[in-house]
Amino acid sequence: MDRRKLLTVFGIAWISAALLTWILYASTVKARPQDRKVVIVAARDLPLGVTLKKGDLKQVQLLEQDIPKYAIFTEAEALRRVVLYPMSSNEPFTTLKLSNVDGPEGIMATIPAGHRAVSVAITDVSGVSGLLQPGSRVDVLFTRPGSMAEAETATILQNVKVLAVGRLIQANQVVDPKASKMPVVTLIVTPEDAQKLELAKNQGRISLTLRNPLDLQNNLDGSPVTTEILDPMISARLARARHGRTTQLARVPNLEDPRVWAELTGEKKYVDPNEAAKAKIKEPPPPRVVVDVYRGDKHVQEIFHD
């Protein structure tokens, strides 16, 4: 074999060995690229107590080795959940950093700043026959109990948001049918209205009226309505007065006066207790004859009655 052929064979052998070495290195020594997964991260810096919305989330791809434990991989898992710890932009969400909106932490976070949550007991009648849902808007009526002359009803709060109905805190929430039912509605009010509502709860009866969610006006007078409105004649007179047909409201009888109430209802004629007490005390009749009698230097009067 000549020298040229020997060099050619040697060159081919060397190249083949180098190629086999590189293939072996690539398949055994060199690290393979890891798979990536899509995870949900914060789209901006998020403070504690924020209820997550779509704009607060974004998707990024991370290496499997960089994905934290309990990471969240879909937006549906993060939406409407509450941030329990401050988070930085691009920080991955985990189930340990978020709370469900129906959890205790989530409910507290949904109360606006400067407001309070107050619960009131309701019935099917006072609670609009089960039509109330979380997020509904209601007016609060207060009825003072008492006699016909004392009872009255007034609107004490307007356009109040319903936070929860019993344990239901979302309109489409599935509630365990075996769970005990709580006839309670939780309202979001200001601290001043919370005091007013608590006083009304202990002094009379609370009722709720359902509003159209688009009706945001609070122009209702709210003045108390008494039993005068239940009398047809008085109601007609008041209606005419409101429409400018008459201003003779002074003629409307005062139903708080016991004498007026007795006359309107046909009850026994009212007798003032003070006058009745005075009538029982009879004064002695005046003397009929007074005779002056003188016995020496003594003078007496003799009184003679019939």
Helices and strands as residue ranges (DSSP letters): H 3-28, E 36-42, G 54-56, E 57-63, G 64-66, H 75-78, E 82-83, E 98-99, H 104-109, E 116-121, G 128-130, E 137-144, E 152-165, E 184-189, H 191-203, E 205-210, E 225-226, G 227-230, H 232-242, G 249-251, H 258-265, H 273-280, E 289-295, E 298-304
